[in-house]
Amino acid sequence: MRITPEIMSQVLLQSVNQTQAQLTQLEQQASTGQAFQLPSDNPAAVTQSISFTHGLALVSQYQQGVTAAQGWLNTADSALAQGEQVWEQVMQVANEGANSTVNAGDVLTLQTQVQSAEQNLGSIANEQYQGSYLFAGTANQTPPWDAATSTWSGNGGSILVQVGASTTVGVNVDGSTLFPQLFSDLKALNTALGQGPSAVQALMPQLQTDLNALTDARTQVGSTLALVNQQSSQLTSLQQDLEKNLANVTGANMANVTTELAQEETVYQAALSSGAQILPLSLANFLNP
């Protein structure tokens, strides 16, 4: 086949256009730092980036759950720690009341301390986190303990928070099985103090059971919090991996881009220069700067 000037011009123009297109793509990568601008540039990478982005969105959602769970549990732990302190003071009052040498004046003082403990425990029972009552179960928009009527209106419903793809934790303590018993035993102690040391002594095992119940509730909170904190660490690690993978897929390798850009510019200039020499009257004369 005869190679005519027209064919040579077409071949040259096609080569120049291909090189120029590659230059344009590399220049876009250099200016934006992105490996592609349109989905059609790299469909496989786009699919991967969508997957990584979706994964990051889920991680963010779970991290919000972790933050909420940590808030609930830390506040509950603090409240129960105060409850333990109050009940240890109650145990001291009971120990004094069980002493056979206690007199009528001492009894009145001890009963006043029991009443003060009941008020403090009422504040703890009605502790809130972001407007929700911690120990009221699912009825957490109203105070569970009504000191005026000595009634408990909370329930034993669980507040569940999702902190992972397959991990959900209950963040609340069932106050309905804990606090009503405590308040009942405080009233019993107040009565026993008036009846005498033997009545107080008979109540001591129940008061110790109550303290154990507070400690058990706090242990439960601590165990759940440890699980949530572990999940938080795993989510942070997963987030870092996803961000790295996303950057690898969508981000341009600037060192390679710079090298390739220089090479393509050299090839482009060489193609124009060669074309100008081969076809002095061709389009290359006008393209060559």
Secondary structure as GFF3:
##gff-version 3
##sequence-region A 1 289
A	DSSP	alpha_helix	5	32	.	.	.	ID=ss1
A	DSSP	three_ten_helix	39	41	.	.	.	ID=ss2
A	DSSP	alpha_helix	43	97	.	.	.	ID=ss3
A	DSSP	alpha_helix	104	125	.	.	.	ID=ss4
A	DSSP	beta_strand	128	129	.	.	.	ID=ss5
A	DSSP	beta_strand	132	133	.	.	.	ID=ss6
A	DSSP	beta_strand	145	146	.	.	.	ID=ss7
A	DSSP	beta_strand	151	152	.	.	.	ID=ss8
A	DSSP	beta_strand	160	164	.	.	.	ID=ss9
A	DSSP	beta_strand	167	170	.	.	.	ID=ss10
A	DSSP	three_ten_helix	175	177	.	.	.	ID=ss11
A	DSSP	alpha_helix	179	195	.	.	.	ID=ss12
A	DSSP	alpha_helix	197	250	.	.	.	ID=ss13
A	DSSP	alpha_helix	254	278	.	.	.	ID=ss14
A	DSSP	alpha_helix	284	287	.	.	.	ID=ss15
###
